[in-house]
Structures are given as C-alpha cells and as structure tokens.
Amino acid sequence: MEETLSLFAMALRNGVVPTEFTFSSVLRWSSCFGLMDQGTQIHCLVCKLGFGDDVIVATALTDMYCKLGLMKHARKIFNAVVGKDLVLWNTMLLGLLQNGRGQEALGMFRRMLKFGIRPDRITLLGALSACSMKGLVKEGMDIISLFKDKYHVMFRPEHHICVVDILSRAGMFREAVNYVENRMQNCGAAAYSKILEACIIQRNFLMVENIAERMVTLKSVSSLPYIVLAQTYGARCKWDKMARVWRSMEDQRAIKVQSCSWLCIKNRIHVFTSDQILHQGRGATYEVLDLLLWDMLDQKYAPSFGVPDSMNA
C-alpha cells in the first residue's frame, strides 16, 4: 500500500497528470486499508483537477467513504452525480449494506428501479442481502419473482445462499433445508453453513446437530460443523462418534478462516489477528492485555467456554 501511494506521489511530482482510472485505483487501495487521511487528500486533488463530476471517480469515492463508514460523505458524492450508471448505484447499495443499513439499502433499490435503471446480478445480491438483514421474507420472495419474471436475471449460487439466509434468519429452518435439497445440490455445504449459524444464534440445538451432521456428510472444508458436532457428542458422552468427527475433520483438512482487523495510526498500518499482532508495539499491547486479565480475575469474572446445558439434553 505504501509503495502504491509513494508511486502516485512520485508521478505527481514529475508532472504526470492522473486520469480517472488512476484516481479510481488509488482510492480503492485507500479504502481497502481504511486510510482516511490519504483518501481525503486524494479527494481534494480530485476536486482541484476537475474530476469531481466523473462517474468512475465518483464511484471510487463513494466506495471509499462507505468502507470508512462516512456515509454522509458517500451520499453527498452519490447525490451530486448527474449521470449515475449501474455501477455507481450498486456501489451505494452495497455500501449501505456494509454499514448495517438494510432498510436504507432497500430504499435505494426501489429508488434505482424508479429511475429506470435495469438491475443486474449484483443488484439482486444486494437486495436479497438487505431482506436477509431485516428478516423480510415476503419482500425477499417478491424480489426473487421480480428478477426472474421481469429482468430474467440468472440465479447463481450466491443468490440461492442469500435466499437460504433469509429463511434461516426468520427461523424457517425446514423451509431453508427444503430449498437447499431441491435447488442447491452442488453447493449444499455453503448453504447449510448459513442454516447452522442461524440455528446456533437462535439456540435451536436439535437442528444444530442435524445440520452439522449433513455438513460433515458433505465433507465440508469449514471447521465449524466438525467442532459443533464433536462438542455435542462429547456433552452426551458419545465418545466414539466424537472421535469419528475429529478424524473426519483431520481427513478433510477442514480449516477455520482467520479474520483480521487493522488500525492506521500515524500513517502506519497495524494488523491484528487472533493469534498474533503484527507490529512493533505488540509487546506493550500484550502487557496491557495481561493487566486486563488480572483485573478480570481479581473481579472474579470467569468466562464460560463450555457447551450450553440445552445441548446436554
């Protein structure tokens, strides 16, 4: 990232005039790494060089501000563009979703249709994700019918997974399972993971075991169903079954996708993962965490990592 910005700055010093594609690329990198200061500086340069009305640059700026969580800035740029294209509409729609604004995203979707913009598969994914976020089953089904009957958009696996997510979040687990069995033979494991996550959140532990067993049978590469199923069997003293699940997990080389977060402090990026901190101040950070742990123990706070009692039934 630093090399990209350095190269951009060097080009400016040498008198190279950036194009809309140059700005789009640099803004994309700024948004990916959450570099607000650099992003706003580039925005100022965009305005200075007269690229503020360019739809490609406006799309990149909208995307950047959405990823930074600065939705007022994103909306201001979006609303200022006269000739909005489909990419800009989709960018704003997905940006609202990224910031947890499902209802506003649905409003953006309706506004888009009202302006006569023909949606595509990305629009469909955004609209269905908004329905999933807000638990709107009927509206989700109406959107599916609209895209099939009027716009003839071909459904892809990610769209089917969204439908499963809508049903699962609404607690309609049987309907979600039936949908997977009837329409998603080739990507069942990914869809079942949505059902499993919803079952865990809603504490439907009988369904948790059922779905986890289905995923293990499908040889899922995610570690979640194996861990859940092994814990369930262990809580019921079914040691043979638990050992079989652990062996299956090892045979499939199931992995847990590691997430990370990062902060930008004084123009330096600090990356945090679950098992390590990748920056020079990690020693001091761990010292603070140790102090926090001692305070927790002093207050007699003991987090629980066991299996819920309802799974022992």
C-alpha positions as CSV (number, residue, x, y, z in Angstrom):
1,M,0.0,0.0,0.0
2,E,2.8,2.5,0.9
3,E,4.5,1.7,-2.3
4,T,1.3,2.4,-4.3
5,L,0.9,5.8,-2.7
6,S,4.6,6.6,-3.0
7,L,4.5,5.8,-6.7
8,F,1.4,8.0,-7.1
9,A,3.1,10.9,-5.3
10,M,6.2,10.5,-7.4
11,A,4.2,10.6,-10.6
12,L,2.5,13.9,-9.4
13,R,5.9,15.4,-8.6
14,N,7.2,14.5,-12.1
15,G,4.3,16.3,-13.7
16,V,2.2,13.3,-14.7
17,V,-1.5,14.2,-14.9
18,P,-3.6,11.4,-13.3
19,T,-6.6,10.1,-15.2
20,E,-9.9,8.9,-13.8
21,F,-8.6,5.3,-13.8
22,T,-5.5,6.4,-11.8
23,F,-7.7,8.0,-9.1
24,S,-10.0,5.0,-9.1
25,S,-7.1,2.6,-8.4
26,V,-5.5,4.8,-5.7
27,L,-8.8,5.4,-4.0
28,R,-9.6,1.7,-4.0
29,W,-6.3,1.0,-2.2
30,S,-7.0,3.7,0.4
31,S,-10.5,2.3,1.1
32,C,-9.2,-1.3,1.4
33,F,-6.8,-0.3,4.1
34,G,-9.0,2.3,5.8
35,L,-6.6,5.2,5.2
36,M,-9.0,8.1,5.8
37,D,-6.3,10.9,5.8
38,Q,-4.8,9.8,2.5
39,G,-8.2,9.2,1.0
40,T,-9.5,12.7,1.8
41,Q,-6.3,14.2,0.5
42,I,-6.8,12.4,-2.8
43,H,-10.4,13.6,-2.8
44,C,-9.2,17.2,-2.6
45,L,-6.9,16.6,-5.5
46,V,-9.8,15.1,-7.5
47,C,-11.8,18.3,-7.0
48,K,-8.7,20.5,-7.7
49,L,-8.1,18.8,-11.1
50,G,-11.8,18.8,-12.1
51,F,-12.6,15.1,-11.8
52,G,-15.4,15.6,-9.3
53,D,-18.2,15.0,-11.8
54,D,-16.6,11.9,-13.4
55,V,-18.8,8.9,-12.7
56,I,-15.8,6.5,-12.4
57,V,-14.0,8.7,-9.8
58,A,-17.3,9.3,-8.0
59,T,-17.9,5.6,-7.8
60,A,-14.4,5.1,-6.3
61,L,-15.0,7.9,-3.8
62,T,-18.4,6.6,-2.8
63,D,-16.9,3.2,-2.2
64,M,-14.1,4.6,-0.2
65,Y,-16.3,6.6,2.1
66,C,-18.7,3.7,2.6
67,K,-15.8,1.5,3.6
68,L,-14.6,4.2,6.0
69,G,-18.1,4.4,7.5
70,L,-18.6,8.0,6.4
71,M,-22.0,7.6,4.9
72,K,-22.8,11.4,4.8
73,H,-19.8,11.9,2.6
74,A,-20.7,8.9,0.4
75,R,-24.3,10.1,0.0
76,K,-23.2,13.6,-0.9
77,I,-21.0,12.4,-3.6
78,F,-23.6,9.9,-4.9
79,N,-26.3,12.5,-5.0
80,A,-24.1,15.1,-6.8
81,V,-23.6,12.8,-9.8
82,V,-26.0,13.6,-12.6
83,G,-25.5,10.6,-14.9
84,K,-25.4,7.8,-12.4
85,D,-24.7,4.4,-14.0
86,L,-25.5,0.9,-12.7
87,V,-22.0,0.5,-11.1
88,L,-22.5,3.6,-9.0
89,W,-26.0,2.6,-7.9
90,N,-24.7,-0.9,-6.9
91,T,-21.8,0.7,-5.1
92,M,-24.1,2.8,-3.0
93,L,-26.4,-0.1,-2.4
94,L,-23.7,-2.4,-1.2
95,G,-22.1,0.4,0.9
96,L,-25.3,0.8,2.8
97,L,-25.3,-2.9,3.5
98,Q,-21.7,-2.9,4.7
99,N,-22.7,-0.3,7.3
100,G,-25.7,-2.3,8.5
101,R,-28.3,-0.1,6.9
102,G,-30.6,-2.7,5.4
103,Q,-33.7,-0.6,5.3
104,E,-31.9,2.3,3.6
105,A,-30.5,-0.2,1.1
106,L,-34.0,-1.4,0.2
107,G,-35.0,2.2,-0.3
108,M,-32.0,2.7,-2.6
109,F,-33.0,-0.4,-4.5
110,R,-36.6,0.9,-5.0
111,R,-35.3,4.4,-6.0
112,M,-33.0,2.7,-8.5
113,L,-35.9,0.9,-10.2
114,K,-38.0,4.1,-10.1
115,F,-35.2,5.9,-12.1
116,G,-35.4,3.2,-14.8
117,I,-32.0,1.6,-14.1
118,R,-32.0,-2.0,-15.2
119,P,-30.6,-4.1,-12.3
120,D,-28.1,-7.0,-12.6
121,R,-27.0,-10.0,-10.6
122,I,-25.0,-7.7,-8.2
123,T,-28.1,-5.6,-7.5
124,L,-30.1,-8.8,-6.9
125,L,-27.5,-9.9,-4.4
126,G,-27.6,-6.6,-2.6
127,A,-31.4,-6.5,-2.5
128,L,-31.6,-10.1,-1.1
129,S,-28.9,-9.3,1.4
130,A,-30.9,-6.3,2.6
131,C,-34.0,-8.5,3.1
132,S,-31.9,-11.1,5.0
133,M,-30.5,-8.4,7.3
134,K,-34.0,-7.1,8.1
135,G,-35.8,-10.5,8.2
136,L,-38.1,-9.6,5.4
137,V,-39.2,-13.0,4.0
138,K,-42.2,-11.8,1.9
139,E,-40.3,-8.9,0.4
140,G,-37.4,-11.2,-0.4
141,M,-39.6,-13.6,-2.3
142,D,-41.2,-10.7,-4.2
143,I,-37.8,-9.5,-5.3
144,I,-37.0,-13.0,-6.5
145,S,-40.1,-13.1,-8.6
146,L,-39.4,-9.6,-10.0
147,F,-35.9,-10.5,-11.1
148,K,-37.0,-13.8,-12.6
149,D,-40.1,-12.6,-14.4
150,K,-39.2,-9.1,-15.5
151,Y,-35.5,-8.8,-15.6
152,H,-34.7,-12.5,-16.4
153,V,-31.6,-12.5,-14.2
154,M,-29.9,-15.9,-14.0
155,F,-29.6,-17.1,-10.4
156,R,-26.2,-18.0,-9.2
157,P,-25.1,-20.0,-6.1
158,E,-24.6,-16.7,-4.1
159,H,-28.2,-15.7,-4.7
160,H,-29.5,-19.1,-3.6
161,I,-27.4,-18.8,-0.4
162,C,-29.0,-15.4,0.2
163,V,-32.4,-17.0,0.0
164,V,-31.4,-19.7,2.5
165,D,-30.1,-17.0,4.8
166,I,-33.4,-15.1,4.6
167,L,-35.3,-18.2,5.6
168,S,-32.9,-19.2,8.3
169,R,-32.8,-15.8,10.0
170,A,-36.6,-15.9,10.1
171,G,-36.5,-19.2,11.9
172,M,-37.9,-21.1,8.9
173,F,-35.3,-23.9,9.1
174,R,-37.4,-26.6,7.5
175,E,-38.1,-24.4,4.5
176,A,-34.5,-23.5,4.3
177,V,-33.4,-27.2,4.3
178,N,-36.1,-28.0,1.6
179,Y,-34.8,-25.1,-0.5
180,V,-31.2,-26.5,-0.3
181,E,-32.3,-30.1,-1.1
182,N,-34.4,-29.1,-4.1
183,R,-32.3,-26.4,-5.7
184,M,-28.7,-26.4,-4.4
185,Q,-27.3,-29.9,-4.9
186,N,-23.9,-28.6,-6.0
187,C,-23.3,-26.1,-3.2
188,G,-25.1,-27.5,-0.3
189,A,-22.3,-27.2,2.3
190,A,-22.1,-23.4,1.9
191,A,-25.9,-23.1,2.2
192,Y,-26.1,-25.4,5.2
193,S,-23.5,-23.2,6.9
194,K,-26.0,-20.3,6.9
195,I,-28.6,-22.5,8.4
196,L,-26.2,-23.8,11.0
197,E,-25.1,-20.2,12.0
198,A,-28.8,-19.2,12.4
199,C,-29.6,-22.3,14.4
200,I,-26.7,-21.5,16.8
201,I,-27.8,-17.9,17.2
202,Q,-31.4,-18.8,17.8
203,R,-30.3,-21.7,20.1
204,N,-32.2,-24.4,18.2
205,F,-29.7,-27.1,19.2
206,L,-31.7,-30.1,17.9
207,M,-31.5,-28.5,14.5
208,V,-27.8,-27.7,15.1
209,E,-26.9,-31.3,15.3
210,N,-29.0,-32.2,12.3
211,I,-27.4,-29.6,10.1
212,A,-23.9,-30.2,11.4
213,E,-24.2,-33.9,10.5
214,R,-25.4,-33.0,7.0
215,M,-22.3,-30.7,6.5
216,V,-19.9,-33.4,7.8
217,T,-21.5,-35.9,5.4
218,L,-20.9,-33.4,2.6
219,K,-17.3,-33.2,3.6
220,S,-17.3,-29.5,4.4
221,V,-14.0,-27.8,4.4
222,S,-15.2,-25.4,7.2
223,S,-14.2,-26.5,10.7
224,L,-17.4,-25.2,12.3
225,P,-19.7,-28.2,11.8
226,Y,-17.0,-30.6,13.0
227,I,-16.4,-28.6,16.1
228,V,-20.1,-28.1,16.9
229,L,-20.8,-31.8,16.3
230,A,-17.8,-33.0,18.3
231,Q,-18.8,-30.8,21.3
232,T,-22.4,-32.1,21.1
233,Y,-21.3,-35.7,21.1
234,G,-18.8,-35.0,23.9
235,A,-21.5,-33.4,26.0
236,R,-23.6,-36.6,25.6
237,C,-20.6,-38.9,26.3
238,K,-20.8,-40.3,22.8
239,W,-17.0,-40.7,22.6
240,D,-16.9,-43.0,19.6
241,K,-18.9,-40.6,17.5
242,M,-16.8,-37.6,18.7
243,A,-13.6,-39.4,17.8
244,R,-15.1,-40.2,14.3
245,V,-15.9,-36.5,13.8
246,W,-12.4,-35.4,14.7
247,R,-10.9,-37.9,12.3
248,S,-13.2,-36.7,9.6
249,M,-12.1,-33.1,10.2
250,E,-8.5,-34.1,10.0
251,D,-9.0,-36.2,6.9
252,Q,-10.8,-33.3,5.1
253,R,-8.2,-30.8,6.4
254,A,-11.0,-28.5,7.5
255,I,-9.8,-25.1,8.3
256,K,-11.0,-22.0,10.2
257,V,-10.7,-18.9,8.0
258,Q,-8.8,-16.5,10.1
259,S,-10.1,-13.0,10.2
260,C,-8.0,-9.9,10.9
261,S,-8.5,-6.2,11.7
262,W,-6.2,-3.3,11.3
263,L,-5.7,0.2,12.5
264,C,-3.9,3.1,10.9
265,I,-2.0,5.2,13.5
266,K,0.2,8.0,12.3
267,N,0.2,6.6,8.7
268,R,1.3,3.2,9.9
269,I,-0.9,0.1,9.5
270,H,-1.2,-2.3,12.5
271,V,-2.7,-5.7,11.8
272,F,-4.3,-7.8,14.5
273,T,-5.2,-11.5,14.2
274,S,-6.5,-13.9,16.8
275,D,-3.1,-15.5,17.4
276,Q,-0.6,-12.6,16.9
277,I,-0.2,-8.9,16.5
278,L,1.9,-7.8,13.6
279,H,3.5,-4.6,14.6
280,Q,6.5,-3.4,16.7
281,G,4.4,-2.5,19.7
282,R,3.0,-5.9,20.2
283,G,5.0,-6.5,23.5
284,A,3.4,-3.4,25.1
285,T,0.0,-4.5,23.8
286,Y,0.3,-7.9,25.4
287,E,1.4,-6.3,28.7
288,V,-1.8,-4.3,28.7
289,L,-3.9,-7.4,27.9
290,D,-2.2,-9.3,30.8
291,L,-3.1,-6.4,33.2
292,L,-6.7,-6.6,31.9
293,L,-6.7,-10.4,32.5
294,W,-5.5,-9.9,36.1
295,D,-8.2,-7.3,36.7
296,M,-10.8,-9.7,35.4
297,L,-9.6,-12.5,37.7
298,D,-9.5,-10.0,40.6
299,Q,-13.2,-9.2,39.9
300,K,-13.8,-13.0,39.9
301,Y,-15.0,-12.8,36.3
302,A,-14.8,-16.2,34.7
303,P,-15.9,-16.5,31.0
304,S,-17.6,-19.8,30.1
305,F,-16.3,-21.8,27.1
306,G,-18.5,-24.9,27.7
307,V,-21.4,-26.4,25.8
308,P,-24.8,-24.9,26.7
309,D,-26.9,-27.0,29.0
310,S,-29.6,-27.4,26.5
311,M,-27.2,-29.4,24.3
312,N,-26.7,-32.0,27.0
313,A,-30.4,-33.0,26.9
